[in-house]
Amino acid sequence: MPPRLARALAGSPDAEVVEAASSWYVDNGEVVAAVDTTFASGDRAGVARLLASLPSYLVDAFTYGELRAVVGDLPPDAVARPRPG
């Protein structure tokens, strides 16, 4: 991760910073880190949107256990109808 994003995430990140960091990770093929970053921010609906926006070949980067743990921690309404964007 670029040092500037790492410093920004060290504090109390806002949604824009989290989205920028997650996008950077996705663009660099680090989808697990993208989800971890969004998850760590507390934005569970954002995690659902991120997962829903990923092409299936990128979701394959997760083990079954990782994906199950992440989805299991999402609010029911986010899992029922995640909406990208």
N, C-alpha and C positions, 0 to 999 in steps of 0.2 A: 504494500500500500504506500502511496506517496506520503512523505513525512508530514505534509500540511494536513492531509486527511487524518492521519494518525493522531496528530496534536488536537485537531478539532473534536475527534471522537473521545479523547481522553477526558473531556469535561462532560457537561450535560448536553449532548447533541440535540440539535433541532431536526425536524423532519427533512429539511432540505439537505443538511449535511449527511444524514443517514442515507438518503436516497442517492446522493452523489457517490458516497463510498460504496454502496451496494452496486450501483451501475458500473463503477470502476472495476469491482471484482468480477461482475458478470462479463464485462467486455474483455477481461483478461483470463477468462475461463475458470475463475475461482467461484463457482456458484455456491458451494458449501459456505465459504467465507461471506458471501453476499447475504445468505440467509442468516448466518450467525450474527452478522452485524446488525441486521434489521431486528432480529429476535432480541438481541442484547439491549436495543433501544427501548424495548417494551411495546413496540408497535406490532401487536399480533395480527391486526387486520392487514398491515403492510406486508407481513410475511406471507399471508394468504395471497395477496395481490401479486407479490413477487413470484411465488411458486406457480400461480396460474398463468403468469406471463412467459414463463420459460418454455422453450420447445422441449419435447419429451427427451431428446437426446441429452440435454443438459440436466434434466431431472435424474437421469441415469448415473450422475456423478455421486448421488447419495446412496448409501447402503440402505437396505430395507429398514434396519433398526434406527438409523438417523432420521429417515423420512417419517417413520411412525412416531418417533419421539417429538418431532417438530409439529406434525399435524395434530398429535394428541394434546398438545398444549395450546392449540388455537381455539378461540371462542367458537361455539357452534354456528353462529350466524356467519362467521367468516368462512368456515368450511363449506357451509351449505351453498353459498353463492359468491365465491370470490370474483372480484371484477378487476381486471388489469387497469392500470392507470389511475 
